Amino acid sequence: MPSVKFYTLGCRVNQYDTELIREEFEGSGFSSKNGGSPDVCVINTCTVTGRTDREARKLIRRTIKEYPDASVIVTGCYARTHPEKLNSIPGIDLVAKNKEEIEVFLGLNPKNYITNFANHSKAFVKIQDGCDEFCAYCIVPFARGTPISRDIQEILTEIKALGKRGYKVFVLTGINIGKYSSEFRVESSELKKTNLVELLEEIEKQTEVEWVGLSSIEPLTVTDQLIDFARNSKKFMNHFHISLQSGDNKILKNMNRNYTREYFKDLILKISNEIKDVNIGIDVICGLPEEDEVAFQNTYSLIEELPISYLHIFRYSIREGTKAPLFPNQVSEKIKTKRIKAIKSLSMKKSLEFRKRVIGKTSKVLVESNNSENYLIGETSNYIKILFNGPKNLIGSFVTLRIKKVDECRTYGDLLNI
């Protein structure tokens, strides 16, 4: 049996896309189990920053060296935006813009597969792809194209099939999930237009999910309807990851973000006030063009005053084809490093403050894995990872824990029942 090995860089959408490709390989007679020298290596790349580009090239060269007899296929966002750079690397057999090009190259027999997310405790389900916002720093619209949403019945069918395989926790993912829009037939047979909230409602009605959550979402698509749903739902994971990028109005305008720091502040406070124990994370970019010290301090102070529990921090990286490289007053790498250090320290402080507030509380937890110290690792519905002692056969099940202590990096709990 021929074998294939997969590597994935980047976001949850890439993880989903890799699983889809894996299913097509396995359905065409390939084994994807690790061990031995593979016949094919598939590398799914990211291009969100210059660092991810470098990571992709390094991984590609290492894979070519490690498996000289394998066919090396490179796909993903970097393959779509810079195929010429990848084609210049000796040893790559195919630079593929999509899975269909891989199918043709290898003669695979494509079918409609259901992703199985091997070695995952939860399933990601892609509901849409693409973005048309064209933020001045972002290459994603060029890599992913304009927004396109999956059919609601297709999504429900996938979730039901994954449920039969034992998955109880689902995370809806995409490039700009707040723009999800589809149609479905109601009992009168007329077509009804549906949005993200109505999709969530149908998932709760028609499937047996235990929890359903969202990946990163844009602030302008977090509607009152979505907040109301999150507050009232017994299955929605009370967690939001929202892209801020900058807390300075001038920088936001330059970046074509179309909201203000005041709008963002009101949104976060509304979510925090209306949803009990909600965990809110944000994205922030350090070193955007024209980000002077005043602009950075505006970002820092906004984050500091809001009930945010963690941050994903990015160093601004020039992306060819976007508008930001043409702006004056580019920020030096030295200053970017200094600002990233300050924001990281603030992120740790916010995380500790949030986790301290849950000490003594009991939580339902999905047991995901164990670590080298023989702790089991569970996750709450609001994305707090908890370490606790218990038998390994609990992995993949739900238990109840009481949170007993936290430190800078970890949260610990006691098992109450099985």
Summary of the structure (lengths in Angstrom):
residues: 418
radius of gyration: 22.1
end to end distance: 41.0
largest distance: 62.8
contacts: 1359
relative contact order: 0.08
helix: 38%
strand: 25%
